[in-house]
Amino acid sequence: MRIAIVGAKGSGKTQLACDLSRCLHLRNDLACIIADMAPLMAAIYADLLHGDQTLYESALAHHKTYDLTLVAGLDIPWRGDGQHDAASLSREAVDAQLRATLARGQIAYTVVYGLGPARVEAALNAISPLRHDRVQPDSSARSNWQWSCEKCSDPQCEHRMFTGLLKTGKT
């Protein structure tokens, strides 16, 4: 399985990739390849920093070779790294461009939030449905109960949460 972890600078992509690799290795799930700097991010930064949109076509074509795209949420505080060009962009602008580009390329993604083990667990939950050896749920055991969460990785739920915050002025 090929997994791309993408997100704005300082959103925890590399740490998530390391933690996820370690966790999958401990589970003997070595059939995963994790990329924490997909060419798609280079295309987005080239566009936002230099107005160069020539990389999108090949970056999107490459990105479609991944089985899963995880977008690192912006819940980790920014710590500058001395690279002024990328730091001059707001993480929100990069995140918005990333999501718009994924949508334009018709690439599904899951946003991963949380700190430390919670973020790894969210990523593992996103990976779980794609694993071939996973245990299939027993459909006869399902109930009519429906779960509602304001911090899940469902893009529709995330949209409702942020729309509600905008309406109340809490952003």
N, C-alpha and C positions, 0 to 999 in steps of 0.2 A: 504494500500500500504506500502510495506517495502522498505526503502531507506537506502543504505549504503553510507556513506561518507568516503572515504579513501584518503590517501596521505602521503607524507613524514612528518616527525616531523616539526612542526612550519609552516605548510602550511595553517593553518586556519580552520582545520576540526571542532574543537569543537565550535568555534565562528560561523561558518556557520550553524552547527546543531542547536545551540541556536537560532540564528536569523531566520532560516527557520521554526523551531518549533513555535516560537512566531508568525511569519507571517501566518502560516497555522492555528494556533489557532484563530487568529483574523478573519480569513476567515471561521471559523467554519468547517474546514476540519480536523476533529479529527481522521480520519480513517488512518492516516499515522504513521508509526513507523520509527524513524530515529536512525541509529546506527553510531556513529562517531569513533568507534574503533572496526572494524570488525576483527574477528580472522585471516583474510588474512594478515593484517598488522603484527600481531605477528609472523606468519609464515615467512614473508619476513625478518623481523628483526632477527629472529632466524637463518635464512640462512646466511644473510649478516654478522652478528656479530660472529656467532659460527659455521658456516658451517653445521648447522642442517637442513636438508631438509625433515625431517619426518612429519612436520606439514602441508605441502602443500595439501596433498590429502584430509584430513578432512576439512581444511580451505576452499578449493575450493568447496567441497560438501556443506558446510554451506553457502558459498557466493551465490551459485546458488538459495538459497531460497529468495533472495532479488529480488524485482521487478525492481529496478533501482540502478545503481552504479554511484555515482558522484566522480570523482577524483579531489581533490583540486589542482589547478595549483600552480606553484612555483613563482607566481608574488608578494607574500607577503614577505617582508624582514625577514630574519632569526634573531630571538632573542633567544640566548641560555638560557637554563633553568637549567643548572648545572648538567645534566645527561651526563657524559662524553662518555659513550659507544655509545649511539645513536648519540650524537653530532659529534663523530669522523667519522661517515659516511657522505658522501656528500648527500645533499638532491637530487641532480641529479641522483646519483646511486640508491637511494631508489625509486625514481620516475620511472627510467628506469626498475628496477626489478619489480615494481608493474605493469607497463603496459605490460611487457613481460609475467608476470604470468597471468594477465587477458586474454591476447591473447591466451596463451597456454590452459587456461581453457574455451576458447570460450565464455567469458563473455563480453557483450557489456558494454561500459561505455561512459560517457560524462565528458569532462574536464570542470571545472568551474573556470573562471578567474574573476578578478575585486576586488575592495575594497568596503567594507561596503554594501550599498544598491545595487550596481551594481552586486556584487557576488550573493546576494540573488535573484536578478532578473534573473540572468543566471540560477541559480538552479531551480527557479520556471518555467522558460521556458523549462527546461529539463523534469520537472515533468508533465507539462501541457498535452502532448500527451497521458499520461497514465491514466489521470483522467477520470472516467466514466461519470461524470456529465458535462464535458466540452461541449462547443458549437461546433458542427461540422462545418467546413468551407463550404461555398457554392461554389461548384466546378464550377458553371457557371460564377462566378465572377472572376475567375482566368484570368490573362493576360499572355502574352508571356514574360513579364519582368523577368529577372533573377537577383538575388542579389549576390553580391560578397563581402565578408568581410574578412579582414585579422586577425580579433580577435574573430571569432565565436567559438563555441564549437565543430564544425565538425572536427573529427580527421583527415580527408583527407585535409581539409583546413589548419589545424594546421601543418600538415606535410609539405605542400607546403611552408608555411611561414618560418618554421625553416630551410628547405632545402635551400631556397633562402638566408637566413641570413648566412648560412654556406658558400655558394658559394661566397658571398660578403665579408666574414670575419668579420661580425659585431656581432659575439657571444661573 
